[in-house]
Amino acid sequence: MEKSKIIEIFRKLSKKGYYEILLFVDEKKQVHYSEVLDYVNENKLARSDATVTGALKALTALGLLQRSVSQEGPIRTTYTLSKKGKELTRHLTDMQNI
């Protein structure tokens, strides 16, 4: 991975709630948007739904999350960690245990 991409990832993860969302998805393996919203609100990680949406979009754009939308009713958006997201959370968790 190139240096500029690593810097971009760390800048995003340093924003309030981004790292916590990533760990939440890792813990649950698969989450719906509403579950992430509830988690963020319960832990006071964001002030608005738009902030949560922005965090999920940014983590997806970085390739750390995968987003899927069900085509059957009711339409639900589901997030899982990508391969890159799994590797990153594993390394960051290892660093926490040093």
C-alpha angles and dihedrals in degrees: 000000000000121000096244091055091051091050090050091051093050092047091054093044090052090063114100112274100005097101091041091052090050091052091046092054089046091052095047095037092210126029138176121230091251091056091053090047092051092047093049093047094047090052095041093235096143139024099219144022088245090062090054091048090050092050092050091047092049094048089048092048090052088055094245096113133039118216125204130178121206113234094206125078129302092041110225131183115219129192129201132169116266121224089264090049092051092050093047095049090048091053094044091049089050089052091052089056095055 
